């Protein structure tokens, strides 16, 4: 059994259900995993393009599915120009 793969699977399954998650929420909802395991896994997944890691509100990191991030970027650019969807 590949333990790193199990951690990756747990993180990706959580994101499939929630789409966007602050790191703190991920820690609370996956208590069987250590903070180090999650940071290393999220870092690797981010480098592979499987998740996006964003700094939000000057105080927290959020993990986002790539497709959701594109939608948020469109909405935010529309809000900046006054465009409504």
BALOBA-1460 file (C-alpha; in Angstrom, 3 decimals):
// residues 85
<rec num="1" residu="x" x="0.000" y="0.000" z="0.000"/>
<rec num="2" residu="x" x="1.349" y="3.445" z="-0.976"/>
<rec num="3" residu="x" x="0.699" y="5.778" z="1.952"/>
<rec num="4" residu="x" x="1.471" y="8.924" z="-0.073"/>
<rec num="5" residu="x" x="-1.122" y="7.876" z="-2.627"/>
<rec num="6" residu="x" x="-3.672" y="7.407" z="0.180"/>
<rec num="7" residu="x" x="-3.027" y="10.954" z="1.414"/>
<rec num="8" residu="x" x="-3.351" y="12.303" z="-2.139"/>
<rec num="9" residu="x" x="-6.598" y="10.404" z="-2.636"/>
<rec num="10" residu="x" x="-8.037" y="11.750" z="0.637"/>
<rec num="11" residu="x" x="-7.187" y="15.357" z="-0.272"/>
<rec num="12" residu="x" x="-8.542" y="15.057" z="-3.829"/>
<rec num="13" residu="x" x="-11.748" y="13.360" z="-2.673"/>
<rec num="14" residu="x" x="-12.327" y="16.116" z="-0.140"/>
<rec num="15" residu="x" x="-11.834" y="18.739" z="-2.844"/>
<rec num="16" residu="x" x="-14.214" y="16.965" z="-5.207"/>
<rec num="17" residu="x" x="-16.931" y="17.417" z="-2.597"/>
<rec num="18" residu="x" x="-16.062" y="20.997" z="-1.575"/>
<rec num="19" residu="x" x="-14.337" y="22.551" z="-4.656"/>
<rec num="20" residu="x" x="-12.728" y="25.269" z="-2.515"/>
<rec num="21" residu="x" x="-11.283" y="24.709" z="0.931"/>
<rec num="22" residu="x" x="-9.215" y="26.788" z="3.315"/>
<rec num="23" residu="x" x="-6.202" y="24.811" z="4.523"/>
<rec num="24" residu="x" x="-7.448" y="24.989" z="8.130"/>
<rec num="25" residu="x" x="-10.717" y="23.377" z="7.101"/>
<rec num="26" residu="x" x="-8.845" y="20.608" z="5.331"/>
<rec num="27" residu="x" x="-6.853" y="19.959" z="8.518"/>
<rec num="28" residu="x" x="-10.025" y="19.774" z="10.622"/>
<rec num="29" residu="x" x="-11.867" y="17.475" z="8.226"/>
<rec num="30" residu="x" x="-9.033" y="15.024" z="7.606"/>
<rec num="31" residu="x" x="-7.829" y="14.440" z="11.190"/>
<rec num="32" residu="x" x="-6.101" y="11.155" z="10.374"/>
<rec num="33" residu="x" x="-3.505" y="13.081" z="8.349"/>
<rec num="34" residu="x" x="-0.730" y="15.185" z="9.820"/>
<rec num="35" residu="x" x="-0.202" y="18.811" z="8.878"/>
<rec num="36" residu="x" x="3.107" y="17.855" z="7.251"/>
<rec num="37" residu="x" x="1.478" y="15.144" z="5.145"/>
<rec num="38" residu="x" x="-1.151" y="17.578" z="3.909"/>
<rec num="39" residu="x" x="1.307" y="20.398" z="3.177"/>
<rec num="40" residu="x" x="3.604" y="18.078" z="1.241"/>
<rec num="41" residu="x" x="0.693" y="16.547" z="-0.657"/>
<rec num="42" residu="x" x="-0.929" y="19.889" z="-1.500"/>
<rec num="43" residu="x" x="2.457" y="21.257" z="-2.599"/>
<rec num="44" residu="x" x="3.029" y="18.275" z="-4.896"/>
<rec num="45" residu="x" x="-0.530" y="18.379" z="-6.291"/>
<rec num="46" residu="x" x="-0.149" y="22.100" z="-6.927"/>
<rec num="47" residu="x" x="3.113" y="21.575" z="-8.806"/>
<rec num="48" residu="x" x="1.407" y="18.865" z="-10.886"/>
<rec num="49" residu="x" x="-1.513" y="21.199" z="-11.685"/>
<rec num="50" residu="x" x="-4.085" y="18.980" z="-9.984"/>
<rec num="51" residu="x" x="-5.044" y="21.682" z="-7.459"/>
<rec num="52" residu="x" x="-4.412" y="25.390" z="-7.152"/>
<rec num="53" residu="x" x="-3.207" y="26.999" z="-3.972"/>
<rec num="54" residu="x" x="-4.291" y="30.602" z="-3.490"/>
<rec num="55" residu="x" x="-3.528" y="33.147" z="-0.811"/>
<rec num="56" residu="x" x="-6.779" y="34.783" z="0.254"/>
<rec num="57" residu="x" x="-7.757" y="37.609" z="2.597"/>
<rec num="58" residu="x" x="-4.127" y="38.307" z="3.543"/>
<rec num="59" residu="x" x="-4.298" y="35.558" z="6.134"/>
<rec num="60" residu="x" x="-5.190" y="32.147" z="4.743"/>
<rec num="61" residu="x" x="-4.460" y="29.730" z="1.959"/>
<rec num="62" residu="x" x="-7.253" y="28.032" z="0.074"/>
<rec num="63" residu="x" x="-7.056" y="24.984" z="-2.151"/>
<rec num="64" residu="x" x="-9.118" y="25.152" z="-5.324"/>
<rec num="65" residu="x" x="-9.905" y="22.733" z="-8.118"/>
<rec num="66" residu="x" x="-8.391" y="24.113" z="-11.377"/>
<rec num="67" residu="x" x="-11.756" y="24.395" z="-13.188"/>
<rec num="68" residu="x" x="-13.311" y="26.258" z="-10.280"/>
<rec num="69" residu="x" x="-10.394" y="28.691" z="-10.219"/>
<rec num="70" residu="x" x="-10.998" y="29.591" z="-13.880"/>
<rec num="71" residu="x" x="-14.664" y="30.310" z="-13.117"/>
<rec num="72" residu="x" x="-13.738" y="32.472" z="-10.124"/>
<rec num="73" residu="x" x="-11.235" y="34.405" z="-12.246"/>
<rec num="74" residu="x" x="-13.925" y="35.098" z="-14.857"/>
<rec num="75" residu="x" x="-16.382" y="36.248" z="-12.201"/>
<rec num="76" residu="x" x="-13.806" y="38.467" z="-10.540"/>
<rec num="77" residu="x" x="-12.732" y="40.050" z="-13.824"/>
<rec num="78" residu="x" x="-16.380" y="40.661" z="-14.654"/>
<rec num="79" residu="x" x="-16.947" y="42.277" z="-11.261"/>
<rec num="80" residu="x" x="-13.976" y="44.553" z="-11.811"/>
<rec num="81" residu="x" x="-15.394" y="45.785" z="-15.128"/>
<rec num="82" residu="x" x="-18.989" y="45.941" z="-13.938"/>
<rec num="83" residu="x" x="-20.072" y="42.982" z="-16.064"/>
<rec num="84" residu="x" x="-22.731" y="40.760" z="-14.540"/>
<rec num="85" residu="x" x="-23.331" y="37.104" z="-15.354"/>
